Each structure stands twice: as structure tokens, then as C-alpha cells.
């Protein structure tokens, strides 16, 4: 199981690298846009930066949860439970320092621009991890029976056929007889 977490962590490092590039480009464009319209002062840059940081955190949270789902998709419930503490720890190691860094960057920007409403700067690290914990609980405790919904639909259809085969065959025979009678009736009327 430790190997699974190490592999997942390696994949997440690459995801983090790509997300970091994307965030850097987004913030660079945002700051250029604000400077071009002479609006790089006061609350506007701080609030817009916060919005971009929140989008980045949501994207990374969703990426993390998606990677976990992929990783545990073939595991049974017991294996998932065994892996649960390590996955929770990985979430905090992977996302925690990033959120703390963004929080510090946002506070530094606010200080430089003399924006003093610090309660508006909270990126909600506790809220993010509560949401991750809830999602992980669902992902790691649910059976993987839902992995193949088409298979369960096929099995249901087969069960239906097995339970009602006499009725289905009787209905098909009656329908066939009715169609033959209709065909016979109309074929006699054609000259």
C-alpha cells in the first residue's frame, strides 16, 4: 500500500507542476491587465488575486480527488480502508503547504497595497480539508461495485428475462400469431 501512495504522490507532483505554471500565467496576465487599466491599487488586485487562488485550490482539490478515485478503483473496501490514513496524510502534505503559501502571498500583496481587511483574505484551508475529508470518506469506504454500471444493468436484464421468460415467450408467440393473421387478412384482399 505504501508503494501505491508513493506512485500517487509522483503523479500529483507532476499535476502540481502543471497547475503552478497555469497559475503563474493567470496571475501574470491578471497583473498586466490591472496595470494596463491603471487599477493596480486598493482592493481590486487583492480580491481578483484571491479569486484566482481559490480557483487554483479548487482545481488542485478536484485533481487530487480524481487521482485518488483512479488509484483505488480496483481495490476492495478493506484495501481502501487500509489506505485511508496515508491518503489523508498525502492530501495535507500535497495541498496544505500550497494553500499556506498562497495565503502568505495574498497577505503580502494586501500589505503592499494597504488593504487591511484581513478577514476577507482567508482562503479557507480548514474548509478545504473538511471537504476533502468528506469526499475521501465516500471514495474510500464505498464498494467498487459501482465501477461497472453497464455490467449491473446487463445482470438486471438477464435476471428479468429469467424470471419472466414464460410470459415474454408467450407474448412473442401471441404477437407473431396476430401478425400472421393480419398478413393473411390483407393478402387476401389484394387482387
Buried (B, 14 or more C-beta within 10 A) or exposed (E): EEEBBEEBBEBBEEBBEEBEEEBEEBBEEBBEEBEEEEEBEEBBBBBBBBEBBBEBBEBBBEBBBEBBBEBBEEBEBEBBEBBBEBBBEBBBEBBEEBBEEBBEEBBEBBEEBEBEEEEEBEBEBEEBBEBBEEBBEEBBEEEBEEEEEEEEEEEEEEEEEEEEEEEEEEEEEEEEEEEEEEEEEEEEEEE
